[in-house]
Each structure stands twice: as structure tokens, then as C-alpha cells.
Amino acid sequence: MSASLAARLLLIMAAVVASAVGSASPGVAARLPSVEGQTLTEQPFRIPNDLPASGSIVVVGFDRAHQAFIDNWAGGLGKAWPNLAVVRVAAIDPAPSFVRNVIQFGMRREIPSGEARARTVLVFTDVKALASAMRLPTGIQTPYALAIGTDGEVLAMATGPFSKEGAAPLLSAINAKFPTQVAK
């Protein structure tokens, strides 16, 4: 199968199983519910329990079209603050195992870095219920960058293209709760 055909198949499969799918908002008083997924290195990952730091940034998308947002934020945060804990999450409605395998294969091809794969989590869950539990203002229509506390508390959220200014409320929220966590 050619790479082009595989990419098109991945897009079609993701469109079939995924739900249709700025600004920063500190102090949103929402909670990231406990969900289980798997990293692209095939390791189980429980959110928020397995987040790598007391204050982490979770960049979450609900649709294939959100991938550019996720890449933009994760890459921008990684360059600006290399020690910041950033986890990419692709939240997708439940699907048959062969569809999940196609999605995982396609994402592994698109994310060649071993470190990025280890910090990319696929979560197959009811995405509308997940977005509702997180109190996301636009539901699954918009991808988000979220500052997450130890217990899953959403400390702040941002949408729109990455910028240091756009990330500032996320970092401020983490610094306020965990003063030694993030470089200023």
C-alpha cells in the first residue's frame, strides 16, 4: 500500500470514528476525569495519574483536523520551555480494534520521535462526555491546551495558535499552584 493511499485511508477511518468536531481561561474550576489510554509506544497511560509532573500541560484534540493545533502547541511549548511536562492527547470515540490499529499506525508514522510518541496518548472514549466533564466551552469543536494539576484539576485552558503570550496564563496557573515547576 502506498504512503499516499495509507494516509487517505487513515483520514477516512478517523473521520468515520471520530466525532465531528484564541483565548486563555484561567481558573476554570473543571476536572480532567480519569481516563485510560495508550501511548504511541504502546504503554498504558492513565490520565491524570500518569502525567509526568505535578503541573502538566495536556494538549487535547478530538478530531483529525486538530492535529496541527496539537503539534503547534506541543512544539512551541517544548522549544520555549524544554523542561515543561507536555502530553499530547487524541481523544477519539470508541472504535473496533482494526480501526484503532489503523489510527495508531498512522499516528506513529506522523510522529517519528520516540520521545514525542511516549508523550502522545490515544484515548478511545465517549468524547462528548469527556468534553462535558471537563467543562470545555466549545465542547469537541475546538482543541485545547490545558494546565492540569496533580489531581486532574484544570487550572487554565487556552485555544488558538501557540504563542508565548497565549501560553502565559497556563504557565502562571501552574506556577501559582506549583511554584518550582515551570521556568518563567
Residue, then its C-alpha position, 0 to 999 in steps of 0.5 A: m500500500s502506498a504512503s499516499l493511499a495509507a494516509r487517505l485511508l487513515l483520514i477516512m477511518a478517523a473521520v468515520v470514528a471520530s466525532a465531528v468536531g484564541s483565548a486563555s481561561p484561567g481558573v476554570a474550576a473543571r476536572l480532567p476525569s480519569v481516563e485510560g489510554q495508550t501511548l504511541t509506544e504502546q504503554p498504558f497511560r492513565i490520565p491524570n495519574d500518569l502525567p509526568a509532573s505535578g503541573s502538566i500541560v495536556v494538549v487535547g484534540f478530538d478530531r483529525a483536523h486538530q492535529a496541527f493545533i496539537d503539534n503547534w502547541a506541543g512544539g512551541l511549548g517544548k522549544a520555549w520551555p524544554n523542561l515543561a511536562v507536555v502530553r499530547v492527547a487524541a481523544i477519539d470515540p470508541a472504535p473496533s480494534f482494526v480501526r484503532n490499529v489503523i489510527q495508531f499506525g498512522m499516528r506513529r508514522e506522523i510522529p517519528s520521535g520516540e520521545a514525542r510518541a511516549r508523550t502522545v496518548l490515544v484515548f478511545t472514549d465517549v468524547k462528548a462526555l469527556a468534553s462535558a466533564m471537563r467543562l470545555p466551552t466549545g465542547i469537541q469543536t475546538p482543541y485545547a491546551l490545558a494546565i492540569g494539576t496533580d489531581g486532574e484539576v484544570l487550572a487554565m485552558a487556552t485555544g488558538p495558535f501557540s504563542k508565548e503570550g497565549a501560553a502565559p496564563l497556563l504557565s502562571a496557573i501552574n506556577a501559582k499552584f506549583p511554584t518550582q515547576v515551570a521556568k518563567 
